[in-house]
Amino acid sequence: MAFFSTRTGQFTYFSLQVGEPLWRGKKVLDFGGNIGNILLDTNSTIDEDRYWCLDLDRDAIEKGRASFPKSHWFFYNRYCFAFNPYGIPHLPIPDPGQTFDYIVAYSVFTNTTETDMLELVSQLEALLARNGALAFTFIDPYHFSSPGRNNFQWRLELERERGNISDSEMKDIAGRAQGAKWFMLVNGGDLYLETEDIRPYEPEQQKTCYVYHTEEYMKTLFPRATILPPVNNEMQHCCIIRKS
Ligand SMILES: C[S@@+](CC[C@H](N)C(=O)[O-])C[C@H]1O[C@@H](n2cnc3c(N)ncnc32)[C@H](O)[C@@H]1O
């Protein structure tokens, strides 16, 4: 089923994180950029014709292309539990024929397994131009983005409101997740702690897969990276890898 992102503010977020508001003249790859909402950010300084978007939602790519015809849009048929359950597992990123000054991925690896994240980040790093920066987000479950509840409690309360879990299930899941370095919440109520060994789900049953990593754990996965807390009232941390 097509997914069109309604999120905005991605440019403000990434420009604050990389410390550079002027992206004019820079080539930008928006990995998992969906319909290209980053271009709609009122602060965006991205040139439409220097923007590439790669996503595994075919309809989102077509919609993005219709809105921004001067940009470059690519469908990427890789398997993803929530967004492309019929895709091809481990399909390499297609060669875009160039390197990029900025590669961004907003809320992409918050929906993929850790194996996928490590594989894809390494392929994206190879697409960086000299002095380029790769910036992608992750969610630390224990970070308090708003007073009174941490990021994971926020998600669990949403799943309870949506009727996917009961109040007691919510408390049970929160308790079991406590202290884990990373975990996945599948279809709103199935918690997997520090493992990708999940039970089989038919493609039609693959609805959501929210993946959480602590800041400390991300530092061990990406020792060369700069890890920054959320900005702009968002809940996602940022991991930045620069090519010198
Ligand atoms: C939560 S949405 C965020 C979309 C967009 N970055 C934004 O901020 O509006 C996640 C997006 O990542 C895409 N995605 C997930 N895994 C991907 C992968 N392995 N390669 C490319 N796109 C991916 C999904 O299709 C979806 O469009």
The ligand as an ORCA input file, in Angstrom:
! r2SCAN-3c Opt
* xyz 0 1
  C       8.958      7.151      7.945
  S       9.185      7.349      6.248
  C      10.115      8.842      6.131
  C      10.053      9.442      4.774
  C      10.896     10.696      4.564
  N      12.282     10.501      4.885
  C      10.333     11.844      5.334
  O      10.946     12.283      6.302
  O       9.265     12.320      4.935
  C      10.361      6.108      5.825
  C      10.659      6.049      4.352
  O      11.809      5.241      4.147
  C      11.596      4.409      3.036
  N      12.510      3.265      3.201
  C      12.517      2.352      4.187
  N      13.526      1.477      4.002
  C      14.179      1.875      2.888
  C      15.302      1.377      2.168
  N      15.946      0.281      2.550
  N      15.675      2.030      1.055
  C      15.025      3.142      0.637
  N      13.939      3.648      1.263
  C      13.530      3.029      2.380
  C      10.118      4.091      3.089
  O       9.607      3.651      1.851
  C       9.539      5.441      3.520
  O       9.259      6.258      2.420
*
